[in-house]
């Protein structure tokens, strides 16, 4: 009993996707931990190039080849399953096409998940647009090796900018377009609350006719950005990091999103290695400075 009490007191995190049932939301997918993504946040490398490097096993020994082949299959199937779950949400009755991905706190892997999900959707034969609506600390352009000269903030602040000017094609992925965050905005909240967001979605649909539009948004707790973005979407997905995020935080995030009228369509369990730092402060993400 004493050991159980101490474990519950000092190890208050989710260890498996099954434990997320207490949040009473559908679990749309489970993303396994893969070695290649271990330091991707710190390295700030091009994810597409990293995956190509991971796929190249010519000079590796037999055991390493086998391990990489297993890991590659594991994460690819995980994202295919997630993509399929989202497609089931888009029934003829609801016809949902515009979604947002967020997390309760920073460093839960939302940008990485957004990019890999977009890549998977495109590889499964659908047209997709990924929009980086994190105007405070954007990651998408860095992870995909794209320029960030003209993007979302430019469109929202300048009525003369059109959607076709900010839509960028991902190399070797003809059915995948990306809108980067654009120049740093002095007041992201005001921009994201603009009616221009609805105009952007309509323009994207007219210009590119995507099957799916996905917004990568900042963390929920401590910021209004995700709630404001979700007003222009058909629903939101909340990422919950296993072995990392405190159990109380996803519940707080869900409550906040509910108060803002956001429909959380489901959870994405993202397996993560344990870290010593479990800060829930949004300031560690560079916000509010």
N, C-alpha and C positions, 0 to 999 in steps of 0.2 A: 504493500500500500504506500509506504514511504517513497519507494522508487518510482511508482506510478505518479505520485503527487509531484515529485521533483521534475520528472520528465515533462509533465503537463505544464508545470510552472515555467520552466526554462527552455522548453523546446516547443513553443506554441506556434507551429507552422503546419501547413498541409504537406503530407508525405505521399499522397496518391490522389489520383483523380476521383476515386470512389469517395474520399472524404469531402469532396466539394458538394456532395448531395445535400449537406446541411444549408447551403445557400439557396436551395430550391429554384434553381435555374437549369435548363437543359445543358448538358455538356456536349458541345458540338465537336470537340476534337481534343486529342492528347498529343502534344509535341514532345518527342523523346529528346534527351540530351545527347548531342553528338560532339565528338572531340573537336571537329573542325571549327565549330562555333564558340569554343571555349573562351578565346580571347578576341573575338571579332569586334567587340565594342571598343576595347582599348586600342586595337591595331588600326581601326578605321579603314579597312581594306575594301576593295570592290568585291561584293559578295559573289557576283557572277563569275569573276576570275578565280575566286577562292574555291568555288564549286568545281570549276574546270580542273583546277590543280588537284583537288581532292579525288576527282574521277581518274586522273592519270596515275596508274599503278605499275607502270612498266618496270621501274627500277626498284620496286619493293620486294621484300621476301614473301614467301607464300602465306605465312601466318598473318602478316600485315595486310596483304591483299584481301584475304578472307574477311578480316575484321572490317576493313573499309567497305567492302562490298555489302556486308551485312548492315552496317550503319547507313550506307547510302539508300539501300532498299527500305530500311526502317523509317527514315525521316521522309522519303518520297511518298511512301504509302500513308504516312500520318497526314501529310498535307493533301493528298488525294482524298482521303476520308473526310478531312475538314472541308475541302472544296465541295464534295458531294453533299455533305450536311447542309451547307449554305444553299446549294441548288435546290434541295428539298424545301427550304424555306420559301423559295421563289416559285410558288405555285401559280397556276393560272388565275386563281381567285385573288391572291394578294399582289402578284406581280412586283415584288420588291426588288429593286436594283441598286439602291444607294445605301451603303453601310459604313459604319465607322468602327475602328478598333481602338481600344484604350486599355489602360491598366490602372490599378489603384495607386501605385507608386512608381517612381522611376526605376530604370534598369531591370524591368521585367521582360524585356525582349519584344516589345510591341512593334518596333520598326522592322526588326528582323523577320518576325512572323508575317507582317504586312507584305514585305517584299517577296518572301518565299511563297506565300499564299497567292500573290499576284502572278508570280512565275508559273506556279502549278495550274492556275486557272487558264492561263494563256496556252500552256502545253496541252491542256485537255480540250482545246478547240474553241475557247470562248474569247471574246474581246473584252479587255479590262483596262480601266484607268485608275491608277493609284495617285492620290492627292496627298501631299505632305502638308497637313494643316497645323503642324507644330511650328508656329511662327517665332517661338522663343529659343528652342534648341533643336533645329532640324537635323535629321540624319539621312534621309532617303537619298539625296543627291550625292552624298559622300559614299554611301554604300553601293551606288550604282554607277559611280564615275561620271555623273552628269554635271553640267554647269548649272549654277544657281543665280544667273544674272537676271533672269526674268521669270517670275513665278506667281504663286497665289497672292502674296501681299501686293504685288504690282497690279494685278487684276482688280483686287478689291479696292485699292486706293485710287486707281486711275480708270475712269469710264471709257477712255479711248483704247485701252488694251483689250484684245479679243482672245477668246479661248484658243483659237488655232495658233496664236503667237506663243502660248506658254505650254502647249502640249508637246512633249518630247518623246520620240520613239526610243525604246530600249534596244540597243544593238542586237541583231540576230533574233529579235522577238517582234515580228511585224504586227501582232495583234495586241501589243502591250504599250500603253502610253503612260507617261508620268508627268505630273505637274509638281514641280519642286516648290519649296516654301517662298522663294523670292527673297528680296532684300529684307534685312532686319527691320521690323516695324516698331515704332515707338509705343503704339497702343494696340496690341494684338486683339484684345477683347472687343474693342470698338469695330475693328475690321471684320472679325468673325461673326459679329452680330448684324452685319450689313445685309441688306436685301440683295446685294450683288452675288451673294452665295447661291441663291436660288437661280439667278440669271446664269451663273457659271454652269450649274448642273444642266440647265436647259441647253446651253450652247454646246456643252460636251456631247450631249445626246444627239443634237442636230449635226454636229461636225463629224463625230466618230462612230456614233451608234453602238456604244458598248453594251455588253450583256451585264456588266457589273462595274460600279464605281465604288472605290474603297478609299476612305479617309483615314490616314494615320494621324491620330490626335494625341495631345499631351496627356499625362496622368490626370485622374479625376480629382484626387484629394489636394486641396490647397489652391485649386485653380478653377476658373469658370469656363475655360476654353472648350473642353470636351462637351460640356452641356450645351454650349452655344452652337457648336458644330452639329451636334446630334439633332437639333431642331430642323435641319435641312435634310436629314437622312430618314430612311425607312426603319432603321433600327441600329443597335450598337452591340458589339461583342466585347466582353470583358476578359482580358487575359489574367490568369491567376498563376503565379510562379509557385511551383512545388519546392519544398525544402528551403524556402527563402522568405516569402511574405508572411507577415503575422496574420493569423486567422481573423483578427478583428477588422483589418483594413479592407478586404474585398466587400465585407458586409457594409462597412461605412460608405464605400464607393457606390454600392447598389442603392443604398438609402438616398444618397445625394442625387443620383441619376433619376430615381423615382420621383423625388421632390421637384425636379426640373421638367418632369413629363417625358423623360427619355424611356423608350422601350428597349430594354436589354433582352435581346433575343436568345442569348446563350453565353456559356463560358468556354474559354479555351485554356486547358491545363497545359502549362509550359514547364517541362522538367528543368530544374536548375541545380547546379551544385550548391552546397552550403557555403555561405559567406559569413564572416564575422560581423559585418555591418548590416544591420537590419533597420536602418533609419527610415522613418515614414515621412520625413520632412521633404516637401517639394523643393526646398531651397538647395538641397544637395544636387538637384538637377540643374541648377543654374537659374532658377526662376526667382523673381522678386528682388534681384540685386539692383 
